Amino acid sequence: MGEENSKRKSSYTKDTIISEELSKEDVALVDILFMHVLQDGYNIPPQYHDVKDFFSQLIRSCLKLHSIHPGKISCILSVKPAILNAYRTLHGGAIGAVAERVSIACARTVVGKDKELFLGELRMSYLSAAPCNAEVVIDGSIIRSGRNITVVAVDFRLKDSRKLVYTSNATFYHMPVASL
C-alpha cells in the first residue's frame, strides 16, 4: 500500500504514443512539466468555481485602471498565483487576454459607439518574464486610427525596474453596428 502511494503519477496513459526517437530523459522531462501544469493548473480560486466566464473575471480581478486619456490607457497588473504558468511566471494566455482587454479599452477612447470593433490581429512578443507577486505597468496607445481601422500598441513593464517584458500590437477593424 505504501509502495503504491509512493509511485509518481504520470501525465500519459498506456495509450499515449511516444516516439522511439526520444530518449527516456526527454520523455521524463516532458512528463514532469505536464504533471506540474496539470497539478497547478486546476488550483482555481474558490470564488471562480462554477462561475460563467470565470477567466475574464479572474483577469479583471488582477487588472486595475491607472489612467485613461484619448488614445492612451495605463493599467497595473498584479501577478497572482492563479495566472502563473509552470515556471511560476505570468502565463502567456493571461498576457494575451490582458493585451486584448487593454487594446479594446484603448481603441474605445477614440472609436465611437456607433462602430463595432472586430479584432483582426493580435501580435505578442514575450521578451522576458514577470514573476509571481510582481506588479506590471501596462501602457496602451493608439498607433493609428482612421475611418475603418485602429492599431494599438501595448507595452508591459515591471513596475519596480521598468524592464520591458512583453509587447503587443492589435489591429481592429471598424464595422457599423447592426440594427435589429
Secondary structure by P-SEA (a helix, b strand, c coil): ccccccbbbbcccccbbbbccccaaaaaaaaaaaaaaaaaaaccccccccccaaaaaaaaaacccccccccbbbbccccccccccccccccaaaaaaaaaaaaaaaaaacccccbbbbbcbbbbbbcccccccbbbbbbbbbccccccbbbbbbbbbccccccccccbbbbbbbbccccc
